[in-house]
């Protein structure tokens, strides 16, 4: 790895962008855990508490993203390409947004039962978020680029598995669900969950782009 390239990325003197990205990544992991709690909870009132907490963390993600954008405008020299900073902030914010959208659909539709696929996909979203958090934190020094690369590959594999499960679940509800209203509810919630994993894959693509420019 060229020394000048290393200096252009998350160098120790970067006290603005790296800490903010770490906070965003940690926020994604936290909001993903709340999604699992939301889906696992059968009590409507208790579930509502988790949904409100998800909304709060989504707002926190928006605040952190705004901070990143503001610093991007205000900072003359950035640790890496401005376009990549913007893309990374935007794609990570999309993940939080879609987790919140999923929770809002659960709150709005109140399905009679939570499909097993819901909790499985939610677990995959959490796993992907943890890989993103690992990759973001590793980018601070990049002592081992393979760690970042492997984390990004893991996110891509998770998205692929989720896509397969989503299609299987859609076939299942159209085959087995006799209540048309419940069918629509399940379909909409499944779509939001699947879209969330698509967004995690987008994050991994941006991280890989940044990594390629440094090594």
Buried (B, 14 or more C-beta within 10 A) or exposed (E): EEEEEBEBBBEEEBEBBBEBBBBBBBBBBBBBBBBBBBBEBEEEEEBBBBBEBBBEBBEBBBEBBEBBBEBBEEBEEBBBBEEBBBBBBBBBBBBBBBBBBBBBBBBEBEBEEBBEBBBBBBBBBBBBBBBBBBBBBBBBEBEEBEBBBBBBEBBBBBBEBBBEBBEEBBEBBEEEBEEEEBBBBBBBBBBBBBBBBBBBBBBBEBBBBBBEEBE
